[in-house]
Amino acid sequence: MKKSFIEVPKNHPFPLYNLPYGVFEYRNRVAIGVAIGDWVLDLTAMESKGLLPENLIGKKVFNQNSLNAFMATGKECWKKTREFIQNMLDSENSSLRDNQELRAEILIPQKEVIVKMPVRARGYTDFYSSIEHATNLGKMFRDPANPLLPNWRHLPIGYDGRASAIVVSGTKIRRPKGQVKIGAADPIYTETKQFDTEIELGFIIGTGNQLGSPIDIKSVLDHIFGAVILLDWSARDIQRYEYVPLGPFLGKNFGTTISPWVVTMDALQPFSVDGPQQTPEPLPYLQRKTSNFDIEISLAIKTEKMSDYQEIANTNYKHMYWDISQQVTHHASNGCNLESGDILGTGTISGPTPSSYGSMVELNWNSTIPIKLNSGEERFYLADYDSMKAVAVAKKDDLCIGFGQAETTVLPAI
Ligand code: CA
């Protein structure tokens, strides 16, 4: 396997093979880069120095504060750019390797940059596509004998979320207030007592479709640029009262956290695996032409009393019933136009065992099983100043790539 001249320890999330894209601030300048080991290759600086071949992209796309212009160039361009960067960082290639002056100009230590939102998202849709998650919630809140609603196996259920409230890892999230109904009394406006999160991936649209023109499932992967970890913050008590009949609203749209480095679909390709059998067979426009991906995701908590994170769930995207190609195809099947930068949440990724449940409401089984922590504390839901961190990794044979992390701390309500 090819290696970079930049030292990348074994099992590091960002080897030469990965090359995720992100936006960062360094010395009061915002730029676009790719992560390689503990470094960032500054593509904005490379472009302004004329170090990217003119025919690579055909126009300037990196002097920007988001990846949108680059993503809009399309799949062939993403591929060529990836190959060019991989070649430039290859240990066999001396052009950058032996040019210390240039290395000092375009390679920046990752610990010295501030990560920013990688994309400008005008649209955010969140799905509900894990059969384990939907079954668990159906058992807890509806009918244990028939936990899935009749439509669930026929289409990927989703709702339109709030793009403006998506923030990058490290941004603190404030406990929301809202209408909560306790017992038979009238609802009150109060801070949530059931502050939860859901582990998801967020797939990012690279090139969209025209309003009125659906996307054929055969070509759907051409439209998807890459993926990030996504934490869908959820106030369960607010959600429970408001969601009838139109679905989630203020119980969800006060914040969503994503990881800063966008892992490309090209990098994910070796980790593709078959998804679960779908019964009944979906309608023809939704029949799978692609696959799931084997991506392990762990969720960990750290309270104020704890010095280290403690894992509370470990799940895998490969369990997802409806895959990203089906979600995108379904989303555009009525002619709805997806745009470059739109983020599609996969839905909570729960696995088959209790330790793989992807939300606290499942881990605590609707407040009946406390989550026990090494500090001796217990949690049903998040307390103020608790921190949460999700990490995602894909492994196959000797190849290991990671997404980095999505992390935040809960601030008290105002
Ligand atoms: Ca969700």
Boltz pocket constraint, residues with backbone or C-beta under 6 A from the ligand:
constraints:
  - pocket:
      binder: B
      contacts: [[A, 126], [A, 127], [A, 198], [A, 200], [A, 232], [A, 345], [A, 347], [A, 348]]
      max_distance: 6.0
